Amino acid sequence: MTQFITAVLTSLSSGAIYALMALALVLVWRSTRVINFAQAGQAVLTTYIGYTVIQRTGSYWLALLVAVVSGAIIGAVIDRFFMRPIFKRIKSGPIVMIAPVVATLGLLGIIQAVIGFIWGLTNQSIQAPVSTDGFKVMGTVIAFSRYNLLVLIFVAVAMLLLTILFQKTDIGLALRASAYSPEIAKLSGIKVDSVRTLGWAIAGASGGLAGMLYIPGYFLFPNAMDLLLVFGFVAAVIGGLESLFGAVVGAMILGFAINFATTYISAKLFFPTAFIVLVAVLLLKPGGLFGSKKGRSA
């Protein structure tokens, strides 16, 4: 029973982290139809910025705030000065779909190289702001700590704020309109380019939050977020790539599948399980669980 409780709680914690990365990818996809593979580099960069703040001030909470804000700024700068010029120079043909994706892969390499040049390639660590000792359940210590609970709270609040933003505000309406039909949005007076930049900024902030919550307990190095990017992408595809809610559901499904497979079968299934689940979902529903050919859900 204790093993089952541990598996459930750790699944929620890991699924929450995957959800943040999946949300970042979906936000960019909805606005530009591009999978932003540079999101891993952006998340690592903002986490290194947070790490630097911790080294100078000793405050994890200030570092978390700075990482989220810097993530938003970096996301906006990338869209304004990197992605937008690419889209303006590519007018038609198959390259319209390929070039931006290749560009994000190239940008990922550039960001990681810059990180290595500034901070080096050695592993760094960030101390969790609260205890990482497991709770005691029925006299047994389980692999779920106060820090894991803190992660769940942060992710739940972030998702609630995003839901309110997209469903209850004019900015959210503009974001959805610009993603669904940019031509009609322009005719309605919406500044589509600026709105898309805002979408990139929100995605960058989500990635920054994911990095600062993910790294405690792991090592920080230039490629530290590559696996998180893979799992976030898989979660987004499982959810349907169009839906923020689908990204969260996909991340939770992935978190539970991986943790239960490694707990009850073999630790060697940690990586393969993600793709087994992905293939199974796509065989049953090629568009993902919440994908729709008719339109986009919020």
C-alpha positions in Angstrom: 0.0 0.0 0.0 2.8 2.4 0.9 4.5 1.6 -2.4 1.3 2.5 -4.3 0.8 5.8 -2.4 4.4 6.7 -3.2 4.0 5.9 -6.9 0.8 8.0 -7.0 2.4 11.0 -5.3 5.6 11.0 -7.2 3.6 10.6 -10.4 1.7 13.8 -9.6 5.0 15.6 -8.9 6.8 14.6 -12.0 3.7 15.0 -14.2 3.4 18.6 -12.9 6.9 19.4 -14.1 6.3 17.8 -17.5 3.1 19.8 -17.7 5.0 23.1 -17.4 7.3 22.3 -20.3 4.3 20.9 -22.3 2.4 24.1 -21.8 5.4 26.2 -23.0 5.5 24.1 -26.2 1.8 24.3 -26.8 1.7 28.1 -26.3 4.3 28.6 -29.0 2.7 26.0 -31.3 -0.7 27.6 -31.1 0.6 31.0 -32.1 3.2 30.1 -34.7 2.7 26.4 -35.7 6.3 25.8 -34.7 7.6 23.3 -32.1 10.1 25.3 -30.2 13.0 22.9 -29.5 15.0 25.9 -28.2 12.6 25.8 -25.2 15.1 23.5 -23.4 17.9 25.9 -23.9 15.7 28.8 -22.7 14.8 26.9 -19.6 18.4 26.1 -18.8 19.5 29.7 -19.4 16.9 31.1 -17.1 17.8 28.5 -14.5 21.4 29.5 -14.7 20.4 33.1 -14.2 18.4 31.9 -11.1 21.5 30.0 -10.0 23.6 33.1 -10.2 21.0 35.0 -8.2 21.2 32.3 -5.5 25.0 32.5 -5.5 24.9 36.2 -4.9 21.9 36.6 -2.6 21.3 33.2 -1.1 17.6 33.5 -1.8 15.9 30.8 -3.8 12.6 32.7 -3.9 14.2 35.8 -5.5 16.0 33.5 -7.9 12.7 31.9 -8.9 11.1 35.3 -9.6 14.1 36.4 -11.6 14.1 33.2 -13.6 10.4 33.5 -14.5 10.8 37.2 -15.5 14.0 36.6 -17.4 12.3 33.6 -19.1 9.5 35.9 -20.3 12.0 38.5 -21.6 14.1 35.9 -23.4 11.0 34.4 -25.0 9.8 37.8 -26.2 13.3 38.7 -27.5 13.6 35.4 -29.4 10.3 35.9 -31.1 10.8 39.6 -31.9 14.4 39.4 -33.2 14.8 35.8 -34.3 11.6 34.1 -35.2 9.6 37.0 -36.6 12.3 38.0 -39.2 12.4 34.3 -40.3 8.7 34.2 -40.9 8.7 37.4 -42.8 11.4 36.2 -45.2 9.7 32.8 -45.8 6.6 33.4 -47.9 5.5 30.0 -49.3 6.5 26.4 -50.0 7.4 23.4 -47.8 10.3 25.4 -46.2 7.7 27.5 -44.4 7.1 24.5 -42.1 10.7 23.2 -41.9 12.9 26.3 -41.6 11.5 27.6 -38.3 11.8 24.2 -36.7 15.4 23.9 -37.9 16.0 27.4 -36.7 14.9 26.5 -33.1 17.2 23.5 -33.1 20.1 25.7 -34.2 19.1 28.2 -31.5 19.1 25.5 -28.9 22.7 24.7 -29.8 23.7 28.4 -29.7 22.1 28.9 -26.3 23.8 25.8 -24.8 27.1 26.9 -26.2 26.8 30.3 -24.7 25.8 28.8 -21.4 28.9 26.6 -21.5 31.1 29.6 -22.3 29.7 31.7 -19.5 29.2 29.2 -16.7 31.3 26.3 -17.8 30.4 22.6 -18.4 30.7 21.3 -14.8 27.7 20.2 -12.9 26.1 22.7 -10.5 23.4 22.2 -8.0 20.6 24.3 -6.5 19.4 23.7 -3.0 15.7 23.1 -2.6 14.0 25.9 -0.5 12.2 23.4 1.7 12.9 19.9 3.0 13.4 17.1 0.5 13.0 14.4 3.2 10.1 12.1 2.5 6.9 12.2 4.5 6.3 9.3 6.9 3.2 7.3 6.1 2.1 4.4 8.4 5.6 4.4 9.9 7.3 4.2 6.5 9.2 7.1 4.8 7.9 7.6 1.2 9.6 9.3 -1.7 7.4 12.4 -1.5 8.6 15.4 0.3 7.6 18.9 1.2 9.4 20.1 -1.9 7.4 17.8 -4.1 4.2 19.2 -2.5 5.6 22.7 -3.1 6.1 21.8 -6.8 2.5 20.6 -7.1 1.2 23.9 -5.5 3.3 26.1 -7.8 2.2 24.2 -10.9 -1.5 24.2 -9.9 -1.4 28.0 -9.3 0.4 28.5 -12.7 -2.2 26.5 -14.5 -5.1 28.3 -12.7 -3.6 31.7 -13.7 -3.2 30.5 -17.3 -6.8 29.3 -17.4 -8.1 32.6 -16.1 -5.9 34.5 -18.6 -7.1 32.6 -21.6 -10.8 32.2 -20.6 -11.6 35.4 -18.7 -9.5 38.2 -20.1 -9.3 40.3 -23.3 -5.6 39.4 -23.6 -6.6 35.7 -23.6 -9.2 36.3 -26.2 -6.6 38.1 -28.4 -4.2 35.2 -27.9 -6.8 32.7 -29.0 -8.0 34.7 -31.9 -4.5 35.4 -33.2 -3.7 31.7 -33.0 -6.9 30.5 -34.6 -7.2 33.0 -37.4 -4.5 35.7 -37.6 -6.1 37.3 -40.7 -9.5 37.8 -39.1 -7.8 38.9 -35.9 -5.9 41.7 -37.8 -9.2 42.9 -39.3 -10.6 43.1 -35.8 -7.8 45.4 -34.8 -5.6 42.9 -32.9 -1.9 43.5 -33.2 -1.2 39.9 -34.1 2.7 40.1 -34.0 2.6 41.7 -30.6 0.2 39.1 -29.3 2.3 36.3 -30.6 5.3 37.8 -28.9 3.3 37.8 -25.7 2.6 34.1 -26.2 6.3 33.5 -26.5 6.9 35.5 -23.4 4.4 33.4 -21.4 5.9 30.2 -22.7 9.4 31.5 -21.7 8.1 32.2 -18.2 6.6 28.7 -18.0 9.9 27.2 -19.0 11.8 29.3 -16.5 9.4 28.1 -13.7 9.8 24.5 -14.9 13.6 24.8 -14.8 13.8 26.2 -11.3 11.4 23.5 -10.0 13.0 20.7 -11.9 16.7 21.2 -11.0 16.7 20.9 -7.2 17.5 17.2 -6.8 19.3 17.1 -10.2 22.4 18.7 -11.5 22.5 21.9 -13.6 24.5 21.8 -16.8 24.0 23.1 -20.3 22.0 20.0 -21.5 20.1 19.5 -18.2 16.7 20.2 -19.8 17.0 17.9 -22.8 15.1 15.0 -21.3 12.5 17.4 -19.8 12.0 18.8 -23.3 11.5 15.3 -24.7 8.9 14.4 -22.1 7.2 17.8 -22.4 6.9 17.3 -26.1 5.6 13.8 -25.7 3.0 15.0 -23.2 1.9 17.8 -25.5 1.5 15.4 -28.4 -0.5 13.0 -26.2 -2.7 15.9 -25.3 -3.1 17.0 -28.9 -0.7 20.0 -29.3 -3.7 22.3 -29.6 -5.0 22.3 -26.0 -3.5 23.7 -22.8 -5.7 21.3 -20.9 -4.6 18.5 -23.1 -1.0 19.3 -22.3 -1.7 19.0 -18.6 -3.6 15.7 -19.0 -0.9 14.3 -21.3 1.8 15.2 -18.8 -0.1 13.5 -15.9 -0.7 10.4 -18.0 3.0 10.3 -18.8 4.0 10.9 -15.2 1.8 8.1 -14.0 2.9 5.7 -16.7 6.6 6.2 -16.2 6.4 6.0 -12.4 4.2 3.0 -12.2 6.3 1.2 -14.9 9.5 1.9 -13.1 8.0 1.0 -9.7 6.3 -2.2 -10.5 8.1 -3.5 -13.6 11.7 -2.2 -14.1 13.7 1.0 -13.7 15.0 0.3 -17.2 11.6 1.3 -18.6 12.0 4.9 -17.5 12.7 6.2 -21.0 10.9 3.7 -23.2 7.6 4.0 -21.4 7.1 7.6 -22.7 7.2 6.4 -26.3 5.2 3.3 -25.6 2.4 5.5 -24.3 2.8 8.0 -27.1 2.5 5.3 -29.8 -0.5 3.7 -28.0 -2.3 7.0 -27.9 -1.6 8.0 -31.5 -2.7 4.6 -32.7 -6.1 5.1 -31.0 -6.4 8.8 -31.7 -3.8 10.2 -34.2 -4.6 13.8 -33.3 -4.0 13.3 -29.6 -6.5 13.0 -26.9 -7.8 16.6 -27.2 -6.7 17.3 -30.8 -9.4 18.6 -33.1 -9.4 19.2 -36.9 -12.2 21.7 -36.6 -10.6 24.1 -34.2 -8.5 24.8 -31.2 -9.6 24.3 -27.7 -8.3 26.5 -24.9 
